[in-house]
Structure formats: structure tokens, C-alpha cells
Amino acid sequence: MKTLFTALALTLVGVTTAHADSGAMMPRNVPQAYTQECAACHTAYPPGMLPARSWQRVMNGLDKHYGTDASLDAATVTQLSQWLQTNSGTYKRVNEEPPQDRITRSAWFERKHRNIDAAVWKHASVKSAANCAACHTGANQGQFDDDNLRFPPGLDTRLRRGWND
């Protein structure tokens, strides 16, 4: 009985570890500064969506953060950088460093969204590919599974075709 319990416990730990590194979920230890600073302007991306080197460049370039000055005090930069590095993506699909360190330019993102018409990203209710919450109802909690998708308001039938993959 003890052997069965041990095997079950190890299986659960393995599943939990793999799921935590999948990039699909937000780690439990989210610093308050991440929510206050980063998620105030865009989706609070789970750190597992980019490799460590990409997060390092993002945090070192906050003064020119994708066209915006997102500078933070040194203590906050250190805290967030350490958290992002610790929780960065290490599994195969995120091992690459996407162009300009943009999640939306990564191969896995483009593959998952290949059927989405380019006009969807420019639609008034979406605005850009970086607005995950426009379609993923759990995006702000780091949940991007296909079971929780919705059509952004105002998309016509032609633009909804990409959801049928």
C-alpha cells in the first residue's frame, strides 16, 4: 500500500511540474508589482511564455518597452527580473527567442493562431494580437486553453472562421 501511495504521489508531482512549466498557467507566486506595473497596461503574460534571455532583454529595455517608456525603480526591476527568470519557459516550444522578444512573433504563437484572419488583430474589439483577453476568457489568470475561447464582439462570420481549427 505504501508503494502505491508513493507512486501516486510521484505521478502527481510530475504532472504538476510539467503543467507549471507549460507556460499555460500563471505561477502562484505572482509579485504584486507584476500585477500593478505590467498588467496595468497589457495582459499579465505567464513568464513561461518566453525564455529567460527574452525576459532579460525585456526587463533591461523598459525605457523603450515596445514604443513606451515603462521604466521602474531599480528594486522593482530586480524583483520582477528574478521572478521572470525563475519562472521563464524552459520547455521545447518556448526554447526559441522570438523576434523582438515578442510572444506574438514566436513560432508556437503563430502556429496556434495560423487560421486567424489578419483583420481580426486590427478589429476594434481586439486591437492587436497581444490582447489575449479579447478571445481567451482566462487570459488575465494565465489560462489560454481552447475550451475558454469567445468571439470578440462585432466579428462577422468571415472573421470567425479561424476558430474552427
N, C-alpha and C positions, 0 to 999 in steps of 0.2 A: 504494500500500500504506500509506504514511504517513497519507493522508487517511482511509482505512478505519479504521486504528488510532485516530486522533484521534476520529473519530465514535463508535466503540465506547466509548472512554474517557469521552467526554462523556455518552453514554447511561447508562453505569454510574453516573457521579457523580449524574446526575439521578434515577435510580431510588433510589440510596442516600439522597439528600437527602429525597426525597418519603417514603420509608419511615421515616426518622428522625423526621420531623415528623408521622407518622401517629398518634402517641400510643399505638400498639400495642406499642411496644418501649421498653425502658429504655435511656437513653443509656449509652454505655460508660464515661463518666467519673463514675460514681456516688461521691459523697463517702462515706467510711467513716462519718461522723457520720449520714448519712441512713439507712444500714442499722442502725446501732447505736441511734439515737434513734427514728426514725419507724417503721421496720419492726419494731421490738421490740413494738409494740402493734397494728399493723394491716398490711395489705398495703402493700408499698412501691410506691405508685402511681407510674407513669411521669409525670413532670412535664407531658408533652404532653396529659394528660387534662383539664387545667384551663387557662384563660387566665391571663396574667401577673397581672392585677388580683385574681383569686381567690386565687392563691398569696400575693400580697402581704397580703391580709386574713387568710389562714390563719396566716401567719408572725407577723403583728402581734397576733394574738389567741391565742397559745399558752397564756396563763394561763387561758383558758376554752375550750379546744380541744374543742368538741362535748361539753361537760359534764365535761371532765377538765382538770386543770392539767398541761400538757405543757411548762411553761417550760424554757428552755435558757439557757445563758450567752450573753452578747452576741456573742462571737466566733463561736460555732456558729450562732446565728441569722443573722448576717451572711453566713457561708459558705453555709449552706443556702438562704437567700433569693436570693443571687446565682445559685446553680446552678439553682434552680427558675425564676427569671425567664429565664435564658438558654435553658432547655430547655422553657419553657411552650408550650402549644398555641397555634398561630397559624393553623391551617387552619380552614376554614369550620365544620365540625361542632363545634369547641370554642371558637369565637369568642365565643359567648354566655357570660355569667356565670350559672351555675345558682343557683337559690335556696339561700341559706345557704352558698354555695360548696361544695356537696356534689356530688361526682361522681355519686352515685346519684340525684340530682334533676335532672341535666342531661337535655336533650331527647334527645340521642343515646343515653344510657344507658337511658332509659325506652323508647325506640324499639327498641333491641336486646333488651330484656328484657320487652317488652309481653305476651308469651304465658306468662310465668312466673306461676303462681298466687301470690297474696299469702301464702298459708300456707307456701310454700317458704322465704320470707325469715325466718319465725319458727320453722322446723323446728329441732330440737335440733342437727342436724349442720351447719346453715347459720348460724343465729343472726341474721344481718342481710344486707341487700343489699351492705353494704360488705365482706363476707367473700368476696372474689373467688375465693380459693383453694379454697373449698368445691366449686366446679364447674370452674374453669379451672386445669388442672394446671400451667400455666406462669406463673401469676399472680405468683409471687414473683420471677420473672425478667422481668416486664413483658410476657409473651406471653399474649394474650387471644383468639387465633384460635379459630374454631369447630371446628377439627379436633382440638383437645385438650380437649374437654369430658368430664366424667364426672358421673354421677348421684351426688349426695351420699348417703352411707349412710342407709338407713332410709326413703327416699322411696317411697311406694306408687305404684301405676300411675297413679292420678288426678293426682298431683302431678308425674309425669314427662311429662305431655302437652306442656308448654311447650317441650320440647327438639325437637319435631317441626316446627319452622317452616322 
